[in-house]
């Protein structure tokens, strides 16, 4: 696992190359490597996992004409290496990195189609004067790129590009709109107009000053109605066991996150069945003045006890001092999924004991684990109720309900549901995932008319995925929601937070549920098997019933988030009021202060939970100070 940076230019500044690369030292504290000629500069920071002695990068091919820097892990590299050796290629190392390079020699751009793993890499072909970039199928590893003054930049994080003082930091207003709608910025957008994200499953070739982008993989949801539940269980459990096993290859200490939910518990169970020694597991709980209703440690302990794991826990307290700056610094752009907080601490705890950790991420998208998926099933029943009853009785009653005092989202989810369930499926999906209702949206920004078009563009991006031809023509809203999440929420929220928080602590995280072969099989499972009788993850729970305690299988999903709604009302209230004061918000005059006041008043009074939106504004304010005003000049690039 590594951090990579590069630039194609008419004249390479070696000192600037090293400065930019060193901003990624947290991603690779074990080693640094550089390559520079007249037209290209490569820099790499390495976290050594495989071939500790011989895996130094950059790596060159036999004649020195091609060069690679790589971030990630290729789990089938031994198989590919043997295949390439038989074709006459000569290897100088035992690393998976060199396997990619010889694969590029043999298969050209289609080399990515042979790789099974997570990756973001760059290859420079000095003979053709061409740069080739690639990002893995699901977007587990990031890749940013940008152009300025006829220079082409790329890197694992934007800070490496921004380390060049001449690179402009012009804010992308379309990205801001997406951020406050979704709590993250979807690819290919970033907060800066001059920087973009390479989409998952895509490659980029830069040659003669021109950029060419190619899609090499996608997921297709075509349900196989001819197979029964037992057939699918046998096939996907076999693939999942294989996906876990091949992710245990490591020359450094390895463990697993254990939240107490179905997904991480399944991964730990499968690891334990093949590991000779106890699996090292790590869990997070929540403290502060509020109750621990989101705390799943007791379920994690049950799994840990069943499989005799070497188990450790950490309790997260509601202390924002310094933490927000660390989160912003890790992303280089506003990112407001508050799961970044527990992720930060579970990665910190894990890194104190291991260098690699397996995670259960991806199980929700594959097997229908989110509340919004349940919303689609309920909506089919709800729409059968006469419209006057829905609007004049049910919706009016629900809208007037006060939020629960313990901060639980039950009432909030009901409000989102009654506002959206009567709409057509794609618009209902937008309503379920949007952080703003229509009233807030029209008054949130101080120049509302200016942002109206951006709101529409953001919605069109989401709708284009929801209505994609990659989902079979049958009216299956669940499969469309799965596909949309896999293309947006999964790579640029869930996987982004995992990558940034883990690499902040120089920890590699592997995600067996996102093995592309496993994903392709699961896309053929009919949605009615994934959610049955309003039971989320029905088929997965049935498959693992003999692996996990019944209490773990039956307990309600909590999600890897903290009690942010309560923290903002109690422990962090003073911090919120200070950071979102009228004086501070006037720095950029982006928001309508009256609307912000209303959001705070409704949240503090319990009329409606606005924690995600309030947290989004807090994060944005901190980002603005660090990256635009540069108030934290001594630390913002560390």
N, C-alpha and C positions, 0 to 999 in steps of 0.2 A: 504494500500500500504506500502511496507516495503523493507528492505534490509536484506538478509539472508546469513549466512555463516556456514560452517560446515567442520569437519574433522573426518575421521575414522583412528585411529592409535592404536598402541600397548600401547601407553602412552600419555595421553592428557595433554598438557601444558595449564592450565587455563589462565595464564597471556597472552600467545600468542593468545588464543581464543578471549579474550577481545580486544586485540590490533587489530586483523584482523576485528572483528565485528565493532569496532569503526571507521574504515575507511569508513563504509557505513552509518555514522550518518546523512549525508545529505538526504538519502533516508527515514529515520525514526527519526525525531528529537523529537518525543513525548515520546518514551519509549524504554527501552532496556531489553532484557531477555536472559538468558543463561541456558544451561543444559550441564552437563559433567559427564561422568562416566569413567571407565577405557579405554573403546574402542571408544567412540564417544564424540564429542563436538559440540553443536549447539549454534549459536549466532544469535540474531535477533534485528533489529532496526525498530521501528514501527511508521508509520504515521497513526494516528487513524482516521478512517472514519466511521466504523460501530461498535456498542457495545463499546463505548468509554471507559467505566469503566471496562467491563469484558473481553475485547479481548486481554489481555496480553498474549504474547507468550514467550516460547514454551507452547503448550497445550498438555495434556496427556489424554489417554482414561481412562475408569473406573478403571482398575486394575494397571494403571501406567506402563504398559509394552510397550506401543507405544507412540511416541512423534512426534509432527509436528511443523515445522516452515514454514511460508507461505508468499508469495508476490503476491498480486493481489486482484481480486474481483470475487466472484461467485454470479451471478445474480439470480440463481434459488435455492439459499441455503435454503430459507424458505420452499419451496416445498419439497426439499430433506430431510430437518430436520423433517418435519411432517411424511414423509415416514419412516424414520429411527426410530422415536419415536414409530410408530406402530409396528415396528419389535423388540422393547424391548430395544433400546439403551437409555442411560441416559446422558443428557447434563448438563454441569455445566455453560455454557455461552450462549449468543445469537449470537455468531460470526459465520461467514461463515467458518472460519478456522476449528473450531471443527466439522463442518458438513463434511468436507473432511476427517478428521481422522476417524469418525465413518463410513463414506462411504468405507474407506479402510478396516476397520474391516469387513464390510458386504460383499463387492464385490471384495476385493483384488486389484490387479493391474488394473482391469477393472473399478475401481471407476472413473477414469478420463473420461470415456465415458459418465458418468452421469452429468458431470459438464458443465455449460454454463457460460462462462466468460473468464477472462484473469488470468493466474496463472503460477507460478513457485513455487514448494514446495518440501520439503524433509520430509520423515517419517523414523524414526528409530524404528525398531522392536527389542527390547532387547532380546526377547525370541529366535528369529531366527538369531540374530546377522546380520541383513540385513538392508541396506540403500536403500530407494526407492526415486528416483527423478522423477519429471514430469515437462514438459513445455507445455503450452497451444497450441491449434491446429494451430494457425496462427503465433505464435512467438511474441505475444505482449509483454510478459515479458521474460527477459533473464535468462539463466542458463549456467554458466561456470563450468568446472570441470577439474581436473588434478591429476596426480599421481607423487610422488617423495619420494624416500627412504621408500618405502612400506607404505606411507601415501596417503590417498585419500582425496582430497580437493574439495569443491564446493562453489559457491557463486553467488550473483546477479551481481557482477562486479569483474573483474580480480584483482583489487587493494587489495581486501581482501585476495586473495591467495598469491599475491606478497608481502604482508606485512610480510610473513615468509621469513626472510633474507636468509634461506637456499634454497628456491625455485629458480631454475635456470631461467635466462632470455635469453635463447638462441633463436636467431631470426629465424623464419621460412621463408626461402627464397621463398617457394611456395606461402605463404600468401602475401609476398611483391609483387610478380608478379600479383596476383589477385587484390591487392590494387591499383596498378598503372593502371591496366586495367579497373577496375570498380569504383574506388574511395571509395570502402569499401572492407572488407574481408568477403567472404561468409562462412556460417557454412558448415562443423564443424570446419573450420580452425580459428585460431587466429594468431596474430603476434608472439606468443611464441610457440615453439615446444611442450612444456609440458602442454599446456592448450588447451582445446577444447570447442566448443559450443555444447550444446545438441540441436539437430534439433527440430524445431517445430513439434508438434504432436507425440512426442516420449517420452518414459519413460526410465529410467536407473535403474538397480538394481545392487548394489555392495555387494557381499557376498563372504566370504572365499577368499578374495584377487582377485576375478574375477569380471569383468564388463559384464553385459548383457544389450543390448539396444533393445527396441521393438517399432515399429511404431504402434500407435493405431488409427490414423486418417489420411485421405488424401482427396484431392478434386478431383472430377472426372468431366471432361467437356464432357457431353453427351447431345447435343442439342435436345430439344423436339420440333419437327417440327409440331406437331399436334395442338399447341396452338397459338392463335393470339396475337397481341400486347396488346390489352385491357385485355386479361386474365392474361398475365404476369404482367402488371402494377397493376392490382387489388391485385394479390398475393404478389408481392414484396413490394408494398407500405404498405400493411397490416403488413408484417413482419418487415419492417423498422420502422414503427410507434411503434411496440411492442419493438423492439431493443432499440429505444430511450427511451421509457417509463421506461423499467426495469433498465436503466442506470441512472435514476434520483434518485435512492434510496441512501440517504446520510444523516448523522447526522451532517454534517459540510457544510459551504457555497459552492455553486456549480454554475458554469457558462459554457461558451462555447467560443471556438476560432471562429472568423468570418473573413475569409480572403476576402470575396467578390466573391468567386467562387461558383459553383453550389453545391458542396458537403457540405461545412460548412454552407452555407446559408440554405440548406434543413434541416440540423440537427437543426439549430436555429429555423426555422419555425415550425418544429414538436415539439420542446421543448416548444415553446410559446403557442401552441395549448392546452397543458396539464398543463402548469405551472400557478399557480394562481397569482404569482407576476412576474414582468418583469425579463427576463433572463439577466444576466450580460454577456456582450460580449466584446471581446478583439481583436483588429486588429493591424497590423504592416504596417508601410510605410518606405520609404527609402529616405535618404538625402545625402548630399555631393555635390561635384562639378558637378556630372552628373545629367541628367534629370531623372524624376521619371517614366519612361515608364513601369516599373514593378509594380508601385504603384496601388493597387486595393482598396484603402480606400474609394473612392467615391462610389463604388459598395457596400461595406460593410455598409456604412452609409445609403444607400437606404433600405437595409434589416433591419437595426437597426431601422430606422424610421417607416417602415411598421409594425414592431412588437413591437414598443415602448420598445426596450431593453435598459438596463442601459449600455451604450456603452462607451468604453475607447480605446484610440489609443496610440501607441508609435512609434516614428520615429527612425529608425536605422541609425547611422552614420558610415562611413568607418574608424573606429578606431580599429586597430588590437592590440594595446598595451594591453597586459594582457589577451585579449579575447582568443587568440589562445591557450595559456597555459590552460585556463579554459576548452576549448573544448577537448583538448588532455587529460587532467586530468579526464574528465567525461567518456572517452572511454577506456583509458589505452592502446590503440593501434591507429595507424594512421586511421583517418576517414576523408574523404575529400569532402563530400557532403556539399556545402556551405549553404544549408538550415539550418545548425546548427546555423548560426548567427541569422536569424530572429526567429528561434525556441527558442533560448536562451532568447531573449528579450520578446517574447510574453508570454513565461512561467513565466518570472520574473514579468511582468506586471499583469498577471492573479493571480499569487500567492500573490500579495499584496492585493488582494480582495477576493479570493476564495481558497479553498483547493482542489477542484475537477473541472475539465473542460472537456466538451465533444468536440470531434474533428471530422472533416469530412474525416479523412484519410481512404483510402481503396476504395473510389468511383472511382478513376481512373483505378484501376486494375479490378474492377467489371464491369464497364460500358464503358471502352475504352476511357480513357481521355488523354493518352499520345500521343505526336507527332509521336513516333515510330510506333504506331498502324496505324496511317494514312499512314505511309510509306509503310506498307504491301498492303494497298488498292491501293495506287498510283503505286506500283511496278507492279501490274498485268497489268495495262495499259502501263506502261513504257517498259516492256519486249516485247511488241508487236511492238515496233519501231525497225527497222533493226539495228543489232549490230554495223555496221560501223558508223551509225549516232549517236548512243549512245556514243560510245567510242571516235570517232575522231572529233565529232562536239559538242554534248551536254556536255559531261564530260570535254573536253578540255576547253570549254568556261566557264563552272562553276568553274573549278579549278582556273582559272585566275581572277575570280571576287574578288575585295577587300571586306573585311568585312564592314558592316555598321558602320558608325562613332558613332552612338548612342549606340553601344554595343549590339544591338538586334541580335538574333541568326538566323535570316532568311537565310542569305547566308551560315552560318556554317551548318545549317541543310540541305541545298541543296547540299553542298559538301559531307556530310556523305551519303546522299541519292544516288548520282550518283556513289559513290565508292562501294556501297553495293547492290543496287536494282537489278542488273543483276544476282546476285548470287542466289543459291538455298535458300529457306526461312530461314533455321536454320543459315546459314552463314551470310545472310543478317541481321538477328537479332543481331548476334555478332557484325557486323559492325555498327549497329545503336547504340548499348550500349557501345561499347569500347571507352575508352578515348585516345587510340593510333591508328594511322593508321599504315600500314605495314612498312612504311619507318622509323617512329619513333621507332617502336618496335625493329627493328634490330640493332639500334644504341643507344638506351636509356641507357642501363646498360654498365658499363665499361668492364664487362666480359660477352659479349653477348651470347656466346656459352653455358655458364653455365646456363643461364636463359631460353634458348630456350625450354627445356623440361618442365619447369614450366609454360611457356605460353601455351603450348599444354594441360597441365593438367587442367589449368584454363578454357580453351575453352571447353574441354571435359566435365567438370562439368556442364557448362551452357547448352551444347548441349544435355546432358543426360536428363535434365529436358524438354528442348524444344521438344525432340523426344519421350517423355514418353508415355507409353500405357494408362496413365490416361486421355489422350485426344482421342476422338473417331477417328476411322481410316480415316474418310473423310479428304481430304486435306485442313484443316482449319488452316491457319497460325496464324490468330488472336487468336483463342483459345489456341494455343500452346504458343504464346507470353504471354497471360494472365497467363497460368499455370506456365510458367517459372518465371515470375515476382513475383507471389505469393510465390514461393519456394525460391527465392533468394533476389531480390531487395526489396520486401515488408518487410520481417522480419529483414534483416541485414543492411538495409539502412534506409528506411522510419520509420519503427517502432523502430529501434535502436536509431535514433536521437531523436525521440519523448520521448522514455523512459529516455535516459541519460539527455537530457536538462530539462525535466519536473522534474525528481527526483533530479537533481542538486539543484532545487529550492523547493524541498519537495512538489511537485504538482502532483496529480494523474490525468492522462488523460484517458478518456474512448472513445472507437471507435465503435459506433453502426454499421457502414458499414461492420465491420469485425465480426459481430455476425455469428457464424458458420452456423446456420440454414439459415440465409439470404444468406450467401455465397453459400451454397449448392443449394439453389433455383436458384440463378443468374447463376450458372454454367450450368443450363439447358436451359438458354435463348440463342437462336441462335445468333451468332456473327453479322449477318447481321441486327439484330434488335438493337444492341448496337451501331453500326456505319452504318449509312445509308446515301447515297448520299454524301459521304465524310464528313459527320457531326458526330463528336465525341459525345459520350454520348447521342445519338439520343433518345433512349427510356427513359432514366432518365429525360431528358429535357421535353419530352412530358408528363411524369408523374407529374412533379412539376410545370407545366406552370401556374396553378392557385394559387400556393403557393408563387411564387417569382416574382419580377418585371421583365418585359420583357428585360430590359437593362442588368440585371444580367444573364439571360439565354442566351442572344445573344452575349455578349462580349467575346472576345478571351481569352482562358485560359492563365494565366501568369505563374502559378506555384509559389510555396512558396519559392522563391529564391530572392536574391538581385542582383543588377547590378555589379556582381563581375568582369566581363570582363572590365568594365570601371574603377572600383575602382583600379584594378591592374595596369592599364595604367596611372592613375592620382593620386588619393589620397594615394595609397599604393605603388607607384613605388619605392620610396626611400627604404621603408622597404623590398620590394622584392629584390632589387639589393644588399642590405646589407646581407640579410639572405641567398641568393643564390650565394654569392661570391665564387670564386674558392677556397679561403682559407677554408671556412666553409664546402664546399662540399667535400674537400679532407680528412675530418675527418674519413670518412668511405670508401671513394673511391668506392662508389657503382655506381655512375652515370658517364656517359661520358660527361664531362664538355662542349665539343663542341656542343653536342646535346642540352644541357640545354641553352647554349647561343643562338642557332638558334631558339629555342622555344620562348625565351624572345624577340628576335629581330623581329620575325614574329608577335608576339602579339602586341608589342609596335608600330610597323609600320602599323598595320591593315591588314597585308597580310592574316593572319588566326587567329581566336580566339583559344587560348590555355589556357583559364582561369582555367578549371578543372584540367588540368595536372600541371599547375604552382602552383595552390593552394594545390594540392596533395604533391608536393615537399616541399612547405612551412610547411605544417602540419608534414610531415615525419621528416624534420630537427628538428622541435621543439620537437617532440616525442623522437627522438634519444637523444637529449640533456637531456630531463627529465627522461627517463626511462633506458637508457643505460649509458650515462655519468653521470647521476644523478646530474646535475648542480643545479637543483632547489630542493636540498635536504630538505630544510625547508618546502616546500609546496607541493611536488609532490604527496604525499599520502593523502592530506587533501581533 
